């Protein structure tokens, strides 16, 4: 872990929702520091606040109270357009459901964040191709999602998350739609990205998936109930071996 300033720091982070006459206190004051090149799993039971916390650190929502600093930038008071810019620049998202455009090729899906950033066509094509090669899909660039296995679709999503060179990868249940073998291959890919210097924050409810992280933060009733460092579980599949057309 680096001795530099944390890449993510929250201080007294709170989020309340008004549901009619009732106020739901989803987060009740979360203090957390995550440094560059950490690999952190966020866990917690249903209703613990982990999804709310993910939305806040992913700049998808704003807190009711408290502070959030992302890579040196105070986020809590930003407007929606500022949040959109920081999301596109600083955060690479990986979702359980892949969120790929079905009629677009793998290359076109990976290009999307660069389209939003206004990157020129030649440059974004080059960077998208490099990102796909980095997840060992250089020979699948012209395939549409329906022509790819579940593991391959998730690797396209990971390439899309990497293409802007973000400060952090934020993965929400990244293996939730995959079988156990394919899940292990995706965990092998995350392990490699972490070894190469990527900061990874993974929200999961599965202990065997959280075991691959070097730190597990558990939320309960809107606060951190534990924050434990651990030796990451060994990854059974260090190489990706998705057969063509195999469905997860």
NUDRENLO-908583 format. One line per 8 residues: number of its first residue (from 1); their letters; for each residue z, y, x of N, C-alpha, C. Coordinates in steps of 0.2 Angstrom, whole numbers, always signed. Layout:
# residues N
NUM> a> Z/Y/X/Z/Y/X/Z/Y/X; ...
END
This chain:
# residues 248
1> xxxxxxxx> +0/-6/+4/+0/+0/+0/+0/+6/+4; -4/+11/+2/-4/+17/+6/+2/+22/+5; +3/+26/+11/+9/+30/+10/+7/+37/+8; +0/+38/+6/-2/+44/+3/+1/+45/-4; -1/+51/-7/+1/+53/-13/-1/+48/-18; +2/+46/-24/+0/+41/-28/-7/+43/-31; -11/+38/-33/-17/+40/-36/-16/+41/-44; -11/+38/-46/-8/+39/-53/-1/+40/-53
9> xxxxxxxx> +1/+45/-57/+8/+47/-57/+10/+49/-64; +14/+46/-68/+16/+48/-74/+24/+50/-74; +26/+55/-78/+32/+57/-78/+35/+59/-85; +39/+55/-87/+41/+55/-94/+36/+55/-99; +31/+51/-98/+25/+51/-103/+27/+48/-110; +26/+52/-115/+27/+50/-122/+21/+50/-126; +21/+46/-131/+15/+47/-136/+18/+45/-143; +18/+49/-148/+20/+48/-155/+14/+49/-159
17> xxxxxxxx> +15/+45/-165/+10/+45/-170/+13/+46/-177; +11/+51/-180/+13/+52/-187/+10/+48/-192; +13/+44/-195/+10/+39/-201/+14/+41/-207; +11/+46/-211/+14/+48/-217/+21/+52/-215; +26/+49/-218/+33/+52/-217/+36/+49/-211; +33/+44/-208/+36/+40/-202/+33/+43/-196; +37/+43/-190/+34/+45/-184/+35/+38/-179; +30/+36/-177/+30/+30/-172/+30/+32/-165
25> xxxxxxxx> +35/+30/-162/+36/+32/-155/+33/+27/-150; +27/+27/-149/+23/+21/-145/+25/+21/-138; +26/+27/-135/+29/+28/-128/+34/+32/-128; +40/+30/-125/+46/+34/-126/+48/+37/-119; +44/+38/-114/+46/+41/-108/+44/+36/-102; +38/+36/-100/+36/+31/-94/+35/+35/-88; +39/+33/-83/+38/+35/-76/+35/+30/-72; +29/+31/-69/+26/+26/-65/+22/+29/-59
33> xxxxxxxx> +22/+26/-54/+18/+28/-48/+13/+23/-46; +7/+23/-45/+2/+18/-43/-2/+21/-37; -2/+18/-31/-5/+21/-25/-12/+18/-24; -16/+21/-20/-23/+19/-19/-23/+12/-16; -27/+7/-19/-28/+0/-17/-23/-4/-19; -19/-2/-24/-14/-7/-27/-18/-11/-33; -16/-17/-34/-18/-21/-39/-13/-22/-44; -13/-19/-50/-7/-19/-54/-9/-22/-61
41> xxxxxxxx> -5/-26/-64/-6/-29/-71/-1/-26/-75; -3/-23/-81/+1/-20/-86/+2/-25/-91; +8/-27/-93/+10/-33/-98/+14/-30/-103; +15/-34/-108/+20/-32/-114/+18/-35/-120; +23/-37/-125/+21/-40/-131/+18/-35/-136; +15/-37/-141/+12/-33/-146/+17/-28/-148; +15/-21/-148/+19/-16/-150/+23/-13/-144; +22/-15/-138/+26/-13/-133/+24/-6/-130
49> xxxxxxxx> +18/-4/-132/+15/+2/-129/+10/+1/-124; +8/-5/-122/+3/-6/-116/-4/-3/-118; -6/-4/-124/-13/-1/-126/-13/+6/-126; -7/+9/-129/-7/+16/-129/-6/+19/-122; -3/+16/-117/-2/+18/-110/-9/+17/-107; -13/+12/-109/-20/+11/-106/-24/+17/-108; -24/+19/-114/-28/+24/-117/-26/+31/-114; -20/+32/-112/-18/+38/-109/-20/+38/-102
57> xxxxxxxx> -19/+33/-98/-21/+33/-91/-28/+33/-90; -32/+30/-95/-39/+30/-95/-42/+37/-98; -38/+42/-99/-40/+48/-102/-44/+47/-108; -42/+42/-112/-45/+41/-119/-41/+45/-124; -35/+47/-122/-30/+50/-127/-26/+55/-123; -22/+59/-126/-18/+64/-123/-11/+63/-125; -6/+63/-121/+1/+62/-122/+4/+67/-127; +9/+65/-130/+13/+70/-134/+18/+74/-130
65> xxxxxxxx> +20/+71/-125/+25/+75/-120/+24/+71/-113; +27/+74/-108/+27/+72/-101/+20/+74/-97; +20/+71/-91/+15/+73/-87/+11/+67/-84; +4/+68/-83/+0/+63/-80/-4/+66/-75; -4/+64/-69/-8/+66/-63/-12/+61/-61; -19/+62/-61/-24/+57/-59/-27/+59/-53; -26/+56/-47/-30/+58/-41/-29/+65/-39; -22/+68/-40/-21/+75/-39/-22/+80/-44
73> xxxxxxxx> -25/+77/-50/-27/+82/-55/-22/+81/-61; -19/+86/-64/-15/+86/-70/-19/+85/-76; -18/+79/-80/-22/+77/-85/-20/+79/-92; -13/+80/-92/-10/+80/-99/-13/+86/-104; -14/+91/-101/-16/+97/-105/-24/+98/-105; -28/+93/-103/-35/+94/-103/-38/+94/-110; -44/+98/-111/-48/+97/-117/-52/+91/-117; -55/+90/-123/-59/+83/-123/-65/+83/-118
81> xxxxxxxx> -68/+89/-117/-74/+89/-113/-72/+88/-106; -66/+91/-104/-63/+89/-97/-61/+82/-96; -58/+79/-101/-56/+72/-101/-62/+68/-100; -68/+69/-104/-74/+65/-103/-77/+66/-96; -77/+72/-93/-79/+72/-86/-75/+68/-81; -68/+69/-82/-64/+65/-77/-64/+58/-78; -65/+55/-85/-66/+48/-86/-72/+46/-82; -78/+49/-83/-84/+47/-80/-84/+47/-72
89> xxxxxxxx> -80/+52/-69/-80/+52/-62/-74/+48/-59; -69/+47/-62/-63/+44/-59/-61/+37/-61; -64/+35/-67/-62/+29/-70/-68/+24/-71; -67/+18/-69/-72/+13/-71/-69/+8/-76; -72/+8/-82/-69/+4/-87/-72/-3/-88; -68/-8/-88/-70/-15/-90/-66/-18/-96; -70/-19/-101/-67/-21/-108/-68/-29/-109; -64/-31/-113/-64/-38/-115/-71/-40/-119
97> xxxxxxxx> -73/-35/-123/-79/-37/-126/-86/-35/-123; -85/-33/-116/-91/-31/-112/-94/-24/-113; -95/-23/-120/-98/-16/-122/-104/-15/-119; -109/-20/-119/-115/-19/-116/-120/-17/-122; -125/-13/-120/-131/-12/-125/-135/-18/-126; -136/-21/-131/-139/-27/-132/-147/-27/-130; -150/-21/-132/-157/-21/-130/-159/-18/-124; -154/-17/-120/-155/-14/-113/-154/-19/-108
105> xxxxxxxx> -158/-19/-102/-157/-24/-97/-150/-23/-93; -149/-27/-89/-143/-27/-85/-143/-20/-81; -149/-19/-78/-150/-13/-74/-149/-6/-78; -151/-6/-84/-151/+0/-88/-144/+0/-91; -140/-5/-92/-133/-5/-94/-129/-2/-88; -130/-4/-82/-126/-1/-76/-128/+6/-75; -134/+8/-76/-136/+15/-75/-132/+20/-80; -130/+18/-85/-127/+23/-91/-122/+28/-88
113> xxxxxxxx> -117/+26/-84/-113/+32/-82/-116/+37/-78; -121/+35/-74/-125/+40/-70/-130/+44/-74; -132/+41/-80/-136/+45/-85/-132/+51/-87; -125/+49/-89/-121/+54/-92/-119/+59/-87; -119/+57/-81/-117/+62/-75/-123/+66/-73; -129/+65/-76/-135/+69/-74/-138/+67/-67; -137/+61/-65/-140/+58/-59/-147/+57/-60; -151/+59/-55/-158/+58/-56/-160/+51/-56
121> xxxxxxxx> -166/+49/-59/-168/+42/-61/-168/+38/-54; -172/+40/-49/-172/+36/-43/-166/+34/-40; -161/+39/-40/-155/+38/-37/-150/+33/-41; -151/+34/-48/-146/+30/-52/-149/+23/-52; -156/+22/-52/-159/+15/-51/-156/+12/-45; -156/+16/-39/-154/+13/-33/-147/+11/-33; -143/+15/-36/-136/+14/-36/-134/+8/-41; -137/+8/-46/-136/+3/-51/-138/-4/-48
129> xxxxxxxx> -144/-4/-45/-146/-10/-41/-141/-13/-36; -138/-8/-32/-133/-10/-27/-127/-12/-30; -125/-10/-36/-119/-12/-39/-120/-19/-42; -126/-20/-45/-127/-27/-47/-127/-32/-41; -130/-30/-36/-130/-35/-30/-123/-36/-28; -119/-31/-28/-112/-32/-26/-108/-37/-30; -110/-38/-36/-107/-43/-40/-111/-49/-41; -116/-50/-36/-120/-56/-36/-125/-57/-42
137> xxxxxxxx> -127/-52/-44/-132/-52/-50/-139/-48/-48; -140/-48/-42/-146/-45/-40/-153/-48/-43; -152/-54/-45/-158/-58/-47/-158/-58/-55; -154/-54/-58/-153/-54/-65/-154/-47/-68; -157/-42/-64/-157/-35/-66/-161/-34/-72; -166/-38/-73/-171/-37/-79/-169/-41/-85; -163/-45/-85/-161/-49/-90/-157/-44/-95; -158/-46/-102/-154/-43/-107/-147/-47/-108
145> xxxxxxxx> -142/-44/-111/-136/-47/-112/-136/-54/-115; -141/-55/-120/-142/-61/-123/-145/-67/-119; -147/-65/-113/-150/-69/-108/-145/-71/-103; -139/-69/-103/-134/-70/-98/-128/-73/-101; -124/-77/-97/-118/-80/-99/-113/-75/-100; -107/-78/-103/-101/-73/-104/-99/-70/-97; -99/-75/-92/-96/-72/-85/-101/-67/-82; -108/-69/-83/-113/-64/-81/-112/-57/-84
153> xxxxxxxx> -111/-57/-91/-111/-51/-95/-105/-47/-92; -99/-51/-91/-93/-47/-88/-95/-44/-81; -98/-48/-77/-100/-45/-71/-105/-39/-71; -109/-39/-76/-113/-33/-77/-108/-27/-79; -103/-28/-83/-99/-23/-85/-95/-21/-79; -93/-25/-75/-89/-23/-68/-94/-19/-64; -100/-21/-63/-105/-17/-60/-106/-10/-63; -106/-9/-69/-106/-3/-72/-100/+1/-71
161> xxxxxxxx> -94/-2/-71/-88/+1/-69/-88/+4/-62; -91/+0/-57/-91/+2/-50/-97/+7/-48; -102/+8/-52/-108/+12/-50/-106/+19/-49; -101/+22/-52/-99/+29/-50/-94/+30/-44; -93/+24/-41/-88/+25/-36/-81/+28/-38; -78/+25/-43/-72/+28/-46/-66/+27/-42; -61/+31/-44/-55/+31/-40/-51/+24/-42; -52/+22/-49/-48/+16/-51/-53/+12/-56
169> xxxxxxxx> -52/+6/-56/-55/+1/-61/-49/+0/-66; -51/+1/-72/-46/+0/-78/-49/-6/-82; -46/-11/-82/-48/-17/-85/-44/-19/-91; -46/-19/-97/-43/-21/-103/-44/-28/-105; -39/-33/-104/-40/-40/-106/-47/-42/-103; -49/-42/-97/-55/-43/-94/-58/-50/-95; -53/-55/-96/-55/-62/-97/-54/-65/-104; -52/-60/-108/-50/-62/-115/-56/-66/-119
177> xxxxxxxx> -62/-65/-117/-67/-68/-121/-71/-74/-116; -67/-76/-111/-70/-81/-106/-66/-87/-106; -70/-93/-104/-66/-99/-104/-62/-99/-97; -58/-104/-96/-54/-104/-90/-58/-104/-83; -63/-108/-83/-67/-108/-77/-70/-101/-75; -73/-98/-80/-76/-92/-79/-71/-86/-78; -65/-87/-81/-60/-82/-80/-58/-82/-73; -57/-88/-70/-56/-89/-63/-61/-85/-58
185> xxxxxxxx> -67/-86/-60/-72/-83/-56/-72/-75/-57; -70/-72/-63/-69/-65/-63/-63/-63/-59; -58/-67/-59/-52/-65/-55/-54/-65/-48; -58/-70/-46/-60/-70/-39/-64/-64/-37; -68/-61/-42/-72/-55/-40/-67/-49/-40; -62/-49/-44/-57/-43/-44/-54/-44/-37; -52/-50/-35/-48/-51/-29/-52/-48/-23; -59/-49/-23/-63/-47/-18/-64/-39/-18
193> xxxxxxxx> -65/-37/-24/-65/-29/-24/-59/-26/-22; -53/-29/-23/-46/-26/-21/-46/-27/-13; -48/-32/-10/-48/-33/-3/-53/-28/+0; -58/-26/-4/-63/-21/-1/-60/-14/-2; -54/-13/-5/-51/-6/-5/-51/-3/-12; -53/-7/-18/-53/-4/-24/-46/-4/-27; -44/+1/-31/-38/+1/-35/-39/-2/-42; -36/-7/-44/-37/-10/-50/-30/-10/-54
201> xxxxxxxx> -31/-8/-61/-26/-8/-65/-28/-13/-71; -25/-18/-73/-27/-23/-77/-22/-24/-83; -24/-23/-89/-20/-24/-95/-21/-31/-97; -16/-35/-98/-17/-42/-100/-10/-44/-104; -11/-49/-108/-5/-52/-111/-4/-59/-108; -9/-61/-103/-9/-68/-101/-5/-68/-94; +0/-72/-94/+4/-72/-87/+0/-75/-82; -5/-80/-83/-8/-83/-78/-14/-78/-75
209> xxxxxxxx> -16/-73/-79/-20/-68/-76/-17/-63/-73; -11/-61/-75/-7/-56/-72/-4/-59/-65; -4/-65/-64/-2/-68/-58/-6/-67/-52; -12/-64/-54/-17/-63/-48/-16/-56/-45; -12/-52/-49/-11/-45/-47/-5/-45/-41; -4/-40/-38/+1/-39/-33/+7/-36/-36; +7/-33/-42/+12/-30/-45/+11/-31/-52; +17/-32/-56/+17/-33/-63/+22/-28/-66
217> xxxxxxxx> +19/-23/-70/+23/-19/-74/+23/-21/-81; +29/-22/-84/+30/-24/-91/+33/-19/-95; +30/-17/-101/+32/-13/-106/+35/-16/-111; +41/-13/-114/+44/-16/-120/+47/-10/-124; +45/-9/-130/+48/-4/-134/+46/+3/-131; +40/+4/-128/+38/+10/-126/+41/+13/-119; +44/+8/-116/+47/+10/-109/+46/+4/-104; +46/+6/-98/+45/+0/-93/+52/-4/-93
225> xxxxxxxx> +51/-10/-94/+57/-15/-94/+57/-18/-87; +52/-19/-83/+52/-22/-77/+46/-20/-73; +47/-19/-66/+41/-18/-62/+42/-22/-55; +38/-27/-55/+40/-32/-50/+34/-33/-45; +35/-33/-39/+30/-35/-34/+30/-42/-33; +24/-45/-31/+23/-52/-31/+18/-54/-26; +18/-60/-23/+12/-63/-19/+7/-65/-24; +1/-62/-24/-4/-64/-29/-6/-71/-29
233> xxxxxxxx> -7/-74/-35/-9/-81/-35/-15/-82/-31; -16/-88/-28/-22/-90/-25/-28/-90/-30; -34/-88/-28/-40/-89/-32/-43/-95/-31; -44/-99/-36/-48/-106/-34/-55/-105/-33; -58/-100/-36/-66/-99/-34/-67/-93/-31; -67/-93/-24/-69/-86/-21/-76/-84/-21; -81/-89/-23/-88/-88/-24/-89/-88/-31; -94/-84/-33/-96/-84/-40/-102/-89/-41
241> xxxxxxxx> -101/-93/-46/-106/-99/-47/-107/-99/-54; -110/-94/-58/-112/-95/-65/-118/-98/-65; -119/-104/-69/-126/-106/-70/-130/-102/-74; -136/-102/-73/-141/-98/-77/-140/-100/-85; -139/-96/-89/-139/-97/-96/-133/-101/-99; -128/-102/-94/-122/-105/-97/-118/-101/-101; -116/-103/-107/-112/-98/-111/-104/-100/-110; -100/-94/-110/-93/-95/-109/-90/-97/-115
END
